[in-house]
Amino acid sequence: MPETGSITTQNGSAATVTDGALLRLVADRRPEALTALYDRHAPHLLALARRILGTAGEAEDVVQEVFVHVWNSSSRYDPSRSSVSTWLVLITRSRAIDRLRHRQVVDRSHEAAHRDVPPEEHASPDGVEAVLTRERRERVRRELENLPPEQRQVLEMAFYDGLSQTEIAERADLPLGTVKTRTLLAMKKLRSALRTEIRQLL
């Protein structure tokens, strides 16, 4: 497969260019290369961000941030450490978890501020949004039910709680090697399943 070639034609030639070649073109400030990368990877990155955050709007914001980062920092990519697709997934996951943690801080602040407010005051826009967010998260969690319980546990702790594998091992009272193995198996199964499901989610 050639590492360079036209990516501006409309006959599908962009699909013949490798991710690495596209990223090098991005580093050369070729906006059409960034567009090609976006078209190729945005659907599964949106699905990942949506699974973490539970809302399409926030997921779209995260993916936009990811590709702004790619445009500004493509030269930092190290092909010896991961594939381009894995690099994009890691950036997306990190940005989504940061946003989730910020939301949780805001939610706790709202809860503290309204703790002594009469019950009828809780029917506020913030309260309604919190209920909708919980419902969306529950729907997302149900999509993981096909995983074995022990694999689903470590994956949810990593993606929804933002815990590292060491933190998961401590909280679940498991050997770190067991956590790593379960996470790897779960990710392989989800990656395979989502190849056909992502388009249905978007």
Backbone as JSON Lines, residues from 0, in Angstrom:
{"i":0,"aa":"M","n":[0.85,-1.21,0.0],"ca":[0.0,0.0,0.0],"c":[0.88,1.25,0.0]}
{"i":1,"aa":"P","n":[0.7,2.17,-0.9],"ca":[1.55,3.36,-0.96],"c":[1.34,4.25,0.26]}
{"i":2,"aa":"E","n":[2.43,4.91,0.68],"ca":[2.35,5.77,1.85],"c":[1.89,7.17,1.48]}
{"i":3,"aa":"T","n":[1.96,7.5,0.2],"ca":[1.48,8.8,-0.23],"c":[0.58,8.61,-1.44]}
{"i":4,"aa":"G","n":[-0.14,9.64,-1.78],"ca":[-1.03,9.55,-2.93],"c":[-2.1,10.61,-2.81]}
{"i":5,"aa":"S","n":[-2.88,10.75,-3.82],"ca":[-3.94,11.75,-3.81],"c":[-4.99,11.41,-2.78]}
{"i":6,"aa":"I","n":[-5.35,12.39,-1.98],"ca":[-6.43,12.2,-1.02],"c":[-7.53,13.23,-1.24]}
{"i":7,"aa":"T","n":[-7.47,13.86,-2.38],"ca":[-8.47,14.91,-2.67],"c":[-9.46,14.47,-3.73]}
{"i":8,"aa":"T","n":[-9.23,13.31,-4.36],"ca":[-10.18,12.85,-5.35],"c":[-11.43,12.32,-4.68]}
{"i":9,"aa":"Q","n":[-12.47,12.11,-5.45],"ca":[-13.74,11.65,-4.92],"c":[-14.05,10.21,-5.33]}
{"i":10,"aa":"N","n":[-13.02,9.47,-5.71],"ca":[-13.24,8.09,-6.16],"c":[-12.78,7.06,-5.14]}
{"i":11,"aa":"G","n":[-12.64,7.51,-3.87],"ca":[-12.29,6.56,-2.81],"c":[-10.8,6.36,-2.62]}
{"i":12,"aa":"S","n":[-9.94,7.15,-3.26],"ca":[-8.51,6.94,-3.16],"c":[-7.98,7.16,-1.76]}
{"i":13,"aa":"A","n":[-8.69,7.94,-0.92],"ca":[-8.23,8.18,0.44],"c":[-8.13,6.88,1.23]}
{"i":14,"aa":"A","n":[-8.95,5.92,0.9],"ca":[-8.93,4.65,1.62],"c":[-7.66,3.86,1.38]}
{"i":15,"aa":"T","n":[-6.92,4.19,0.32],"ca":[-5.7,3.47,0.02],"c":[-4.49,4.05,0.74]}
{"i":16,"aa":"V","n":[-4.64,5.14,1.42],"ca":[-3.56,5.8,2.14],"c":[-3.57,5.32,3.58]}
{"i":17,"aa":"T","n":[-2.41,4.91,4.1],"ca":[-2.35,4.41,5.46],"c":[-2.59,5.53,6.46]}
{"i":18,"aa":"D","n":[-2.98,5.14,7.68],"ca":[-3.15,6.13,8.74],"c":[-1.86,6.88,9.0]}
{"i":19,"aa":"G","n":[-0.75,6.15,9.02],"ca":[0.53,6.8,9.27],"c":[0.87,7.83,8.21]}
{"i":20,"aa":"A","n":[0.57,7.5,6.95],"ca":[0.84,8.45,5.87],"c":[-0.05,9.69,6.0]}
{"i":21,"aa":"L","n":[-1.3,9.46,6.35],"ca":[-2.2,10.6,6.56],"c":[-1.71,11.49,7.69]}
{"i":22,"aa":"L","n":[-1.22,10.88,8.76],"ca":[-0.76,11.67,9.91],"c":[0.48,12.49,9.54]}
{"i":23,"aa":"R","n":[1.34,11.92,8.7],"ca":[2.5,12.68,8.26],"c":[2.07,13.87,7.39]}
{"i":24,"aa":"L","n":[1.03,13.67,6.6],"ca":[0.5,14.78,5.8],"c":[-0.14,15.84,6.69]}
{"i":25,"aa":"V","n":[-0.78,15.4,7.77],"ca":[-1.33,16.36,8.74],"c":[-0.2,17.2,9.32]}
{"i":26,"aa":"A","n":[0.91,16.54,9.65],"ca":[2.06,17.27,10.19],"c":[2.6,18.28,9.19]}
{"i":27,"aa":"D","n":[2.38,18.0,7.89],"ca":[2.77,18.95,6.83],"c":[1.69,20.0,6.59]}
{"i":28,"aa":"R","n":[0.69,20.04,7.48],"ca":[-0.4,21.03,7.44],"c":[-1.27,20.85,6.21]}
{"i":29,"aa":"R","n":[-1.61,19.58,5.94],"ca":[-2.53,19.26,4.84],"c":[-3.91,19.0,5.43]}
{"i":30,"aa":"P","n":[-4.82,19.97,5.37],"ca":[-6.14,19.81,6.0],"c":[-6.94,18.65,5.41]}
{"i":31,"aa":"E","n":[-6.73,18.33,4.12],"ca":[-7.48,17.23,3.52],"c":[-7.09,15.89,4.16]}
{"i":32,"aa":"A","n":[-5.85,15.81,4.66],"ca":[-5.43,14.58,5.35],"c":[-6.15,14.45,6.69]}
{"i":33,"aa":"L","n":[-6.33,15.58,7.38],"ca":[-7.08,15.53,8.64],"c":[-8.52,15.13,8.38]}
{"i":34,"aa":"T","n":[-9.09,15.64,7.3],"ca":[-10.47,15.28,6.94],"c":[-10.57,13.78,6.67]}
{"i":35,"aa":"A","n":[-9.58,13.23,5.97],"ca":[-9.59,11.8,5.68],"c":[-9.5,10.97,6.96]}
{"i":36,"aa":"L","n":[-8.63,11.4,7.88],"ca":[-8.52,10.7,9.17],"c":[-9.84,10.79,9.93]}
{"i":37,"aa":"Y","n":[-10.45,11.96,9.91],"ca":[-11.73,12.13,10.61],"c":[-12.79,11.2,10.03]}
{"i":38,"aa":"D","n":[-12.91,11.18,8.72],"ca":[-13.92,10.34,8.08],"c":[-13.71,8.87,8.42]}
{"i":39,"aa":"R","n":[-12.45,8.48,8.55],"ca":[-12.12,7.09,8.78],"c":[-12.36,6.67,10.23]}
{"i":40,"aa":"H","n":[-12.07,7.55,11.2],"ca":[-12.06,7.14,12.6],"c":[-13.14,7.78,13.47]}
{"i":41,"aa":"A","n":[-13.75,8.86,13.02],"ca":[-14.72,9.57,13.86],"c":[-15.87,8.69,14.32]}
{"i":42,"aa":"P","n":[-16.43,7.79,13.49],"ca":[-17.59,7.02,13.96],"c":[-17.31,6.2,15.22]}
{"i":43,"aa":"H","n":[-16.18,5.45,15.26],"ca":[-15.95,4.64,16.46],"c":[-15.47,5.49,17.62]}
{"i":44,"aa":"L","n":[-14.82,6.64,17.35],"ca":[-14.43,7.53,18.44],"c":[-15.67,8.19,19.06]}
{"i":45,"aa":"L","n":[-16.63,8.56,18.24],"ca":[-17.89,9.11,18.74],"c":[-18.62,8.08,19.6]}
{"i":46,"aa":"A","n":[-18.64,6.83,19.15],"ca":[-19.31,5.79,19.93],"c":[-18.63,5.59,21.28]}
{"i":47,"aa":"L","n":[-17.3,5.61,21.29],"ca":[-16.56,5.46,22.55],"c":[-16.87,6.61,23.5]}
{"i":48,"aa":"A","n":[-16.77,7.84,23.01],"ca":[-17.04,9.0,23.87],"c":[-18.48,8.99,24.37]}
{"i":49,"aa":"R","n":[-19.39,8.55,23.52],"ca":[-20.8,8.5,23.91],"c":[-21.03,7.46,25.0]}
{"i":50,"aa":"R","n":[-20.31,6.34,24.92],"ca":[-20.46,5.31,25.94],"c":[-19.95,5.81,27.3]}
{"i":51,"aa":"I","n":[-18.91,6.61,27.29],"ca":[-18.36,7.14,28.54],"c":[-19.24,8.25,29.1]}
{"i":52,"aa":"L","n":[-19.69,9.15,28.24],"ca":[-20.4,10.35,28.69],"c":[-21.91,10.22,28.68]}
{"i":53,"aa":"G","n":[-22.45,9.35,27.81],"ca":[-23.88,9.13,27.78],"c":[-24.67,10.13,26.98]}
{"i":54,"aa":"T","n":[-24.01,11.14,26.39],"ca":[-24.72,12.13,25.6],"c":[-24.02,12.35,24.27]}
{"i":55,"aa":"A","n":[-24.8,12.46,23.21],"ca":[-24.23,12.63,21.88],"c":[-23.54,13.98,21.74]}
{"i":56,"aa":"G","n":[-24.13,15.02,22.34],"ca":[-23.56,16.36,22.21],"c":[-22.17,16.44,22.8]}
{"i":57,"aa":"E","n":[-22.01,15.92,24.0],"ca":[-20.69,15.95,24.64],"c":[-19.7,15.07,23.88]}
{"i":58,"aa":"A","n":[-20.17,13.95,23.37],"ca":[-19.29,13.06,22.6],"c":[-18.76,13.79,21.36]}
{"i":59,"aa":"E","n":[-19.63,14.52,20.67],"ca":[-19.21,15.26,19.49],"c":[-18.19,16.33,19.86]}
{"i":60,"aa":"D","n":[-18.38,17.0,21.01],"ca":[-17.41,18.0,21.47],"c":[-16.05,17.36,21.72]}
{"i":61,"aa":"V","n":[-16.06,16.18,22.35],"ca":[-14.81,15.5,22.66],"c":[-14.07,15.13,21.38]}
{"i":62,"aa":"V","n":[-14.79,14.56,20.41],"ca":[-14.14,14.14,19.17],"c":[-13.59,15.35,18.41]}
{"i":63,"aa":"Q","n":[-14.31,16.45,18.46],"ca":[-13.8,17.67,17.83],"c":[-12.49,18.09,18.51]}
{"i":64,"aa":"E","n":[-12.46,18.03,19.85],"ca":[-11.23,18.36,20.58],"c":[-10.09,17.43,20.2]}
{"i":65,"aa":"V","n":[-10.41,16.15,20.01],"ca":[-9.39,15.17,19.65],"c":[-8.73,15.54,18.33]}
{"i":66,"aa":"F","n":[-9.52,15.9,17.33],"ca":[-8.94,16.18,16.02],"c":[-8.27,17.55,15.97]}
{"i":67,"aa":"V","n":[-8.67,18.47,16.82],"ca":[-7.91,19.71,16.98],"c":[-6.54,19.38,17.56]}
{"i":68,"aa":"H","n":[-6.53,18.46,18.54],"ca":[-5.26,18.02,19.13],"c":[-4.38,17.35,18.07]}
{"i":69,"aa":"V","n":[-4.99,16.51,17.24],"ca":[-4.23,15.84,16.17],"c":[-3.61,16.87,15.23]}
{"i":70,"aa":"W","n":[-4.37,17.87,14.86],"ca":[-3.87,18.91,13.96],"c":[-2.69,19.65,14.58]}
{"i":71,"aa":"N","n":[-2.79,19.92,15.87],"ca":[-1.74,20.7,16.54],"c":[-0.56,19.87,17.02]}
{"i":72,"aa":"S","n":[-0.78,18.54,17.2],"ca":[0.24,17.72,17.86],"c":[0.57,16.43,17.11]}
{"i":73,"aa":"S","n":[0.32,16.4,15.82],"ca":[0.56,15.16,15.07],"c":[2.02,14.74,15.12]}
{"i":74,"aa":"S","n":[2.92,15.7,15.27],"ca":[4.35,15.36,15.29],"c":[4.73,14.59,16.56]}
{"i":75,"aa":"R","n":[3.87,14.6,17.57],"ca":[4.17,13.89,18.82],"c":[3.83,12.4,18.74]}
{"i":76,"aa":"Y","n":[3.13,12.0,17.71],"ca":[2.76,10.59,17.58],"c":[4.0,9.73,17.4]}
{"i":77,"aa":"D","n":[4.08,8.64,18.18],"ca":[5.2,7.72,18.12],"c":[4.71,6.37,17.6]}
{"i":78,"aa":"P","n":[5.0,6.03,16.34],"ca":[4.49,4.77,15.78],"c":[5.03,3.53,16.47]}
{"i":79,"aa":"S","n":[6.13,3.66,17.23],"ca":[6.67,2.5,17.93],"c":[5.86,2.14,19.17]}
{"i":80,"aa":"R","n":[5.01,3.03,19.61],"ca":[4.24,2.8,20.84],"c":[2.83,2.29,20.57]}
{"i":81,"aa":"S","n":[2.23,2.7,19.47],"ca":[0.86,2.27,19.18],"c":[0.53,2.59,17.74]}
{"i":82,"aa":"S","n":[-0.55,1.98,17.26],"ca":[-1.06,2.35,15.94],"c":[-1.76,3.7,16.03]}
{"i":83,"aa":"V","n":[-2.01,4.32,14.89],"ca":[-2.7,5.6,14.88],"c":[-4.1,5.45,15.48]}
{"i":84,"aa":"S","n":[-4.79,4.36,15.14],"ca":[-6.15,4.17,15.66],"c":[-6.14,4.04,17.17]}
{"i":85,"aa":"T","n":[-5.16,3.3,17.72],"ca":[-5.07,3.17,19.18],"c":[-4.74,4.5,19.82]}
{"i":86,"aa":"W","n":[-3.86,5.28,19.21],"ca":[-3.5,6.6,19.7],"c":[-4.74,7.5,19.78]}
{"i":87,"aa":"L","n":[-5.56,7.46,18.74],"ca":[-6.78,8.27,18.73],"c":[-7.76,7.81,19.81]}
{"i":88,"aa":"V","n":[-7.87,6.5,20.01],"ca":[-8.77,5.97,21.04],"c":[-8.3,6.43,22.42]}
{"i":89,"aa":"L","n":[-6.99,6.37,22.68],"ca":[-6.47,6.76,23.99],"c":[-6.71,8.25,24.25]}
{"i":90,"aa":"I","n":[-6.51,9.09,23.23],"ca":[-6.77,10.52,23.4],"c":[-8.25,10.76,23.68]}
{"i":91,"aa":"T","n":[-9.11,10.08,22.92],"ca":[-10.56,10.25,23.1],"c":[-10.98,9.81,24.49]}
{"i":92,"aa":"R","n":[-10.51,8.67,24.92],"ca":[-10.86,8.16,26.24],"c":[-10.41,9.13,27.33]}
{"i":93,"aa":"S","n":[-9.19,9.65,27.2],"ca":[-8.67,10.58,28.2],"c":[-9.5,11.86,28.25]}
{"i":94,"aa":"R","n":[-9.83,12.41,27.08],"ca":[-10.62,13.65,27.05],"c":[-12.03,13.41,27.6]}
{"i":95,"aa":"A","n":[-12.62,12.27,27.27],"ca":[-13.98,11.98,27.74],"c":[-14.0,11.79,29.25]}
{"i":96,"aa":"I","n":[-13.01,11.09,29.79],"ca":[-12.96,10.87,31.23],"c":[-12.74,12.19,31.96]}
{"i":97,"aa":"D","n":[-11.88,13.06,31.41],"ca":[-11.68,14.38,32.02],"c":[-13.0,15.15,32.08]}
{"i":98,"aa":"R","n":[-13.76,15.08,30.99],"ca":[-15.05,15.77,30.95],"c":[-16.03,15.14,31.94]}
{"i":99,"aa":"L","n":[-16.02,13.81,32.04],"ca":[-16.9,13.11,32.98],"c":[-16.57,13.5,34.42]}
{"i":100,"aa":"R","n":[-15.28,13.55,34.74],"ca":[-14.88,13.93,36.1],"c":[-15.31,15.35,36.41]}
{"i":101,"aa":"H","n":[-15.17,16.24,35.42],"ca":[-15.61,17.63,35.63],"c":[-17.11,17.67,35.88]}
{"i":102,"aa":"R","n":[-17.86,16.89,35.1],"ca":[-19.31,16.85,35.3],"c":[-19.66,16.35,36.7]}
{"i":103,"aa":"Q","n":[-18.94,15.32,37.17],"ca":[-19.21,14.77,38.49],"c":[-18.95,15.79,39.58]}
{"i":104,"aa":"V","n":[-17.89,16.6,39.39],"ca":[-17.6,17.66,40.36],"c":[-18.74,18.68,40.38]}
{"i":105,"aa":"V","n":[-19.22,19.04,39.18],"ca":[-20.33,19.99,39.09],"c":[-21.59,19.41,39.72]}
{"i":106,"aa":"D","n":[-21.86,18.12,39.45],"ca":[-23.04,17.46,40.03],"c":[-22.98,17.47,41.55]}
{"i":107,"aa":"R","n":[-21.79,17.15,42.08],"ca":[-21.66,17.15,43.55],"c":[-21.88,18.54,44.12]}
{"i":108,"aa":"S","n":[-21.4,19.56,43.39],"ca":[-21.6,20.93,43.85],"c":[-23.08,21.29,43.86]}
{"i":109,"aa":"H","n":[-23.8,20.86,42.81],"ca":[-25.24,21.13,42.76],"c":[-25.96,20.39,43.9]}
{"i":110,"aa":"E","n":[-25.56,19.15,44.15],"ca":[-26.2,18.39,45.22],"c":[-25.97,19.06,46.57]}
{"i":111,"aa":"A","n":[-24.75,19.54,46.78],"ca":[-24.46,20.2,48.05],"c":[-25.25,21.5,48.19]}
{"i":112,"aa":"A","n":[-25.38,22.21,47.06],"ca":[-26.09,23.49,47.11],"c":[-27.58,23.32,47.33]}
{"i":113,"aa":"H","n":[-28.14,22.16,46.9],"ca":[-29.58,21.94,46.99],"c":[-29.98,20.95,48.09]}
{"i":114,"aa":"R","n":[-29.02,20.6,48.92],"ca":[-29.3,19.57,49.92],"c":[-30.41,19.99,50.87]}
{"i":115,"aa":"D","n":[-30.46,21.27,51.19],"ca":[-31.46,21.74,52.15],"c":[-32.64,22.44,51.48]}
{"i":116,"aa":"V","n":[-32.77,22.27,50.18],"ca":[-33.87,22.91,49.46],"c":[-35.11,22.03,49.54]}
{"i":117,"aa":"P","n":[-36.32,22.58,49.7],"ca":[-37.54,21.78,49.75],"c":[-37.67,20.89,48.53]}
{"i":118,"aa":"P","n":[-38.31,19.71,48.66],"ca":[-38.41,18.74,47.57],"c":[-38.95,19.31,46.27]}
{"i":119,"aa":"E","n":[-39.94,20.23,46.36],"ca":[-40.52,20.73,45.12],"c":[-39.51,21.51,44.3]}
{"i":120,"aa":"E","n":[-38.45,22.01,44.94],"ca":[-37.45,22.79,44.21],"c":[-36.53,21.89,43.37]}
{"i":121,"aa":"H","n":[-36.57,20.6,43.65],"ca":[-35.68,19.71,42.91],"c":[-36.17,19.45,41.5]}
{"i":122,"aa":"A","n":[-37.37,19.91,41.15],"ca":[-37.86,19.75,39.77],"c":[-37.32,20.88,38.9]}
{"i":123,"aa":"S","n":[-35.99,21.11,39.0],"ca":[-35.32,22.17,38.25],"c":[-34.72,21.58,36.98]}
{"i":124,"aa":"P","n":[-34.3,22.42,36.03],"ca":[-33.64,21.88,34.83],"c":[-32.45,21.01,35.17]}
{"i":125,"aa":"D","n":[-31.66,21.41,36.19],"ca":[-30.5,20.61,36.58],"c":[-30.94,19.24,37.07]}
{"i":126,"aa":"G","n":[-32.03,19.19,37.85],"ca":[-32.51,17.92,38.35],"c":[-33.02,17.03,37.24]}
{"i":127,"aa":"V","n":[-33.75,17.61,36.3],"ca":[-34.26,16.83,35.17],"c":[-33.11,16.29,34.33]}
{"i":128,"aa":"E","n":[-32.1,17.12,34.09],"ca":[-30.96,16.69,33.29],"c":[-30.21,15.56,33.98]}
{"i":129,"aa":"A","n":[-30.11,15.64,35.32],"ca":[-29.43,14.57,36.05],"c":[-30.17,13.24,35.89]}
{"i":130,"aa":"V","n":[-31.5,13.3,35.93],"ca":[-32.29,12.08,35.74],"c":[-32.09,11.52,34.34]}
{"i":131,"aa":"L","n":[-32.12,12.39,33.33],"ca":[-31.93,11.93,31.96],"c":[-30.53,11.35,31.77]}
{"i":132,"aa":"T","n":[-29.55,11.97,32.4],"ca":[-28.18,11.46,32.29],"c":[-28.06,10.08,32.88]}
{"i":133,"aa":"R","n":[-28.7,9.87,34.05],"ca":[-28.66,8.54,34.67],"c":[-29.33,7.5,33.77]}
{"i":134,"aa":"E","n":[-30.43,7.9,33.15],"ca":[-31.14,6.95,32.26],"c":[-30.27,6.6,31.05]}
{"i":135,"aa":"R","n":[-29.59,7.59,30.49],"ca":[-28.74,7.32,29.33],"c":[-27.58,6.41,29.71]}
{"i":136,"aa":"R","n":[-27.01,6.66,30.89],"ca":[-25.91,5.8,31.33],"c":[-26.37,4.37,31.52]}
{"i":137,"aa":"E","n":[-27.59,4.21,32.02],"ca":[-28.1,2.87,32.24],"c":[-28.31,2.15,30.91]}
{"i":138,"aa":"R","n":[-28.78,2.87,29.9],"ca":[-28.93,2.24,28.59],"c":[-27.59,1.81,28.02]}
{"i":139,"aa":"V","n":[-26.59,2.65,28.22],"ca":[-25.25,2.31,27.75],"c":[-24.72,1.08,28.48]}
{"i":140,"aa":"R","n":[-24.93,1.02,29.78],"ca":[-24.45,-0.13,30.55],"c":[-25.11,-1.43,30.09]}
{"i":141,"aa":"R","n":[-26.36,-1.34,29.68],"ca":[-27.05,-2.56,29.24],"c":[-26.4,-3.13,27.98]}
{"i":142,"aa":"E","n":[-25.78,-2.28,27.19],"ca":[-25.13,-2.75,25.99],"c":[-23.88,-3.58,26.3]}
{"i":143,"aa":"L","n":[-23.4,-3.49,27.52],"ca":[-22.21,-4.26,27.92],"c":[-22.57,-5.59,28.56]}
{"i":144,"aa":"E","n":[-23.87,-5.89,28.65],"ca":[-24.3,-7.06,29.41],"c":[-23.89,-8.39,28.77]}
{"i":145,"aa":"N","n":[-23.52,-8.36,27.5],"ca":[-23.1,-9.6,26.86],"c":[-21.71,-10.05,27.3]}
{"i":146,"aa":"L","n":[-20.98,-9.14,27.94],"ca":[-19.66,-9.52,28.46],"c":[-19.82,-10.36,29.72]}
{"i":147,"aa":"P","n":[-18.86,-11.27,29.99],"ca":[-18.87,-11.97,31.28],"c":[-18.8,-10.96,32.41]}
{"i":148,"aa":"P","n":[-19.47,-11.22,33.53],"ca":[-19.53,-10.23,34.62],"c":[-18.18,-9.74,35.09]}
{"i":149,"aa":"E","n":[-17.2,-10.64,35.18],"ca":[-15.9,-10.21,35.7],"c":[-15.17,-9.29,34.72]}
{"i":150,"aa":"Q","n":[-15.41,-9.48,33.41],"ca":[-14.81,-8.59,32.43],"c":[-15.54,-7.26,32.38]}
{"i":151,"aa":"R","n":[-16.85,-7.32,32.48],"ca":[-17.64,-6.09,32.47],"c":[-17.28,-5.21,33.67]}
{"i":152,"aa":"Q","n":[-17.02,-5.84,34.81],"ca":[-16.7,-5.09,36.03],"c":[-15.46,-4.22,35.83]}
{"i":153,"aa":"V","n":[-14.38,-4.82,35.35],"ca":[-13.14,-4.05,35.22],"c":[-13.27,-2.98,34.14]}
{"i":154,"aa":"L","n":[-14.02,-3.28,33.08],"ca":[-14.16,-2.3,32.0],"c":[-14.99,-1.1,32.46]}
{"i":155,"aa":"E","n":[-16.05,-1.34,33.2],"ca":[-16.88,-0.24,33.68],"c":[-16.1,0.61,34.69]}
{"i":156,"aa":"M","n":[-15.31,-0.03,35.53],"ca":[-14.52,0.74,36.5],"c":[-13.48,1.6,35.8]}
{"i":157,"aa":"A","n":[-12.95,1.1,34.69],"ca":[-11.96,1.88,33.95],"c":[-12.6,3.02,33.18]}
{"i":158,"aa":"F","n":[-13.68,2.72,32.44],"ca":[-14.26,3.72,31.55],"c":[-15.21,4.68,32.26]}
{"i":159,"aa":"Y","n":[-16.01,4.18,33.18],"ca":[-17.02,5.04,33.81],"c":[-16.49,5.74,35.06]}
{"i":160,"aa":"D","n":[-15.62,5.06,35.81],"ca":[-15.08,5.66,37.02],"c":[-13.72,6.28,36.79]}
{"i":161,"aa":"G","n":[-13.12,6.03,35.62],"ca":[-11.83,6.63,35.32],"c":[-10.68,6.08,36.12]}
{"i":162,"aa":"L","n":[-10.8,4.83,36.59],"ca":[-9.76,4.24,37.44],"c":[-8.65,3.63,36.59]}
{"i":163,"aa":"S","n":[-7.43,3.69,37.11],"ca":[-6.33,2.99,36.47],"c":[-6.43,1.51,36.8]}
{"i":164,"aa":"Q","n":[-5.65,0.69,36.11],"ca":[-5.7,-0.75,36.38],"c":[-5.23,-1.06,37.8]}
{"i":165,"aa":"T","n":[-4.26,-0.3,38.29],"ca":[-3.81,-0.49,39.67],"c":[-4.92,-0.17,40.66]}
{"i":166,"aa":"E","n":[-5.65,0.92,40.4],"ca":[-6.75,1.31,41.27],"c":[-7.88,0.28,41.24]}
{"i":167,"aa":"I","n":[-8.13,-0.26,40.02],"ca":[-9.15,-1.31,39.91],"c":[-8.76,-2.52,40.73]}
{"i":168,"aa":"A","n":[-7.49,-2.92,40.64],"ca":[-7.02,-4.08,41.39],"c":[-7.2,-3.88,42.89]}
{"i":169,"aa":"E","n":[-6.92,-2.67,43.37],"ca":[-7.06,-2.38,44.8],"c":[-8.53,-2.37,45.21]}
{"i":170,"aa":"R","n":[-9.36,-1.74,44.4],"ca":[-10.78,-1.64,44.77],"c":[-11.49,-2.98,44.69]}
{"i":171,"aa":"A","n":[-11.15,-3.79,43.66],"ca":[-11.81,-5.08,43.48],"c":[-11.1,-6.21,44.21]}
{"i":172,"aa":"D","n":[-9.97,-5.9,44.86],"ca":[-9.2,-6.9,45.59],"c":[-8.79,-8.04,44.66]}
{"i":173,"aa":"L","n":[-8.19,-7.66,43.52],"ca":[-7.75,-8.62,42.52],"c":[-6.27,-8.42,42.22]}
{"i":174,"aa":"P","n":[-5.57,-9.46,41.79],"ca":[-4.19,-9.28,41.33],"c":[-4.17,-8.38,40.1]}
{"i":175,"aa":"L","n":[-3.14,-7.55,39.98],"ca":[-3.06,-6.63,38.86],"c":[-3.05,-7.39,37.53]}
{"i":176,"aa":"G","n":[-2.38,-8.53,37.48],"ca":[-2.34,-9.32,36.26],"c":[-3.72,-9.79,35.84]}
{"i":177,"aa":"T","n":[-4.56,-10.12,36.8],"ca":[-5.93,-10.54,36.5],"c":[-6.72,-9.4,35.9]}
{"i":178,"aa":"V","n":[-6.55,-8.2,36.46],"ca":[-7.24,-7.02,35.94],"c":[-6.82,-6.76,34.49]}
{"i":179,"aa":"K","n":[-5.53,-6.85,34.23],"ca":[-5.03,-6.59,32.88],"c":[-5.59,-7.61,31.88]}
{"i":180,"aa":"T","n":[-5.6,-8.87,32.29],"ca":[-6.1,-9.92,31.4],"c":[-7.58,-9.73,31.11]}
{"i":181,"aa":"R","n":[-8.37,-9.45,32.15],"ca":[-9.81,-9.27,31.95],"c":[-10.1,-8.05,31.08]}
{"i":182,"aa":"T","n":[-9.33,-6.98,31.29],"ca":[-9.53,-5.78,30.49],"c":[-9.22,-6.05,29.02]}
{"i":183,"aa":"L","n":[-8.11,-6.76,28.77],"ca":[-7.73,-7.06,27.4],"c":[-8.78,-7.92,26.71]}
{"i":184,"aa":"L","n":[-9.27,-8.96,27.39],"ca":[-10.28,-9.83,26.8],"c":[-11.57,-9.06,26.52]}
{"i":185,"aa":"A","n":[-11.97,-8.21,27.46],"ca":[-13.2,-7.44,27.28],"c":[-13.07,-6.47,26.11]}
{"i":186,"aa":"M","n":[-11.92,-5.8,26.0],"ca":[-11.73,-4.84,24.91],"c":[-11.72,-5.53,23.56]}
{"i":187,"aa":"K","n":[-11.13,-6.72,23.49],"ca":[-11.12,-7.45,22.23],"c":[-12.55,-7.81,21.8]}
{"i":188,"aa":"K","n":[-13.37,-8.26,22.76],"ca":[-14.74,-8.63,22.44],"c":[-15.56,-7.41,22.01]}
{"i":189,"aa":"L","n":[-15.41,-6.3,22.73],"ca":[-16.16,-5.1,22.38],"c":[-15.72,-4.55,21.03]}
{"i":190,"aa":"R","n":[-14.41,-4.55,20.79],"ca":[-13.9,-4.03,19.52],"c":[-14.48,-4.82,18.36]}
{"i":191,"aa":"S","n":[-14.55,-6.14,18.53],"ca":[-15.1,-6.98,17.47],"c":[-16.59,-6.73,17.29]}
{"i":192,"aa":"A","n":[-17.32,-6.63,18.4],"ca":[-18.77,-6.44,18.33],"c":[-19.13,-5.07,17.76]}
{"i":193,"aa":"L","n":[-18.36,-4.04,18.13],"ca":[-18.72,-2.68,17.74],"c":[-18.45,-2.38,16.28]}
{"i":194,"aa":"R","n":[-17.72,-3.25,15.6],"ca":[-17.51,-3.02,14.18],"c":[-18.83,-2.97,13.42]}
{"i":195,"aa":"T","n":[-19.8,-3.74,13.89],"ca":[-21.11,-3.75,13.23],"c":[-22.13,-2.9,13.97]}
{"i":196,"aa":"E","n":[-21.89,-2.6,15.23],"ca":[-22.89,-1.89,16.03],"c":[-22.72,-0.38,16.0]}
{"i":197,"aa":"I","n":[-21.51,0.1,15.73],"ca":[-21.26,1.54,15.81],"c":[-22.17,2.33,14.88]}
{"i":198,"aa":"R","n":[-22.33,1.83,13.65],"ca":[-23.17,2.56,12.7],"c":[-24.62,2.64,13.17]}
{"i":199,"aa":"Q","n":[-25.06,1.64,13.94],"ca":[-26.43,1.66,14.46],"c":[-26.56,2.68,15.58]}
{"i":200,"aa":"L","n":[-25.47,2.94,16.29],"ca":[-25.52,3.87,17.42],"c":[-25.48,5.3,16.96]}
{"i":201,"aa":"L","n":[-24.92,5.56,15.78],"ca":[-24.71,6.94,15.34],"c":[-25.82,7.4,14.41]}
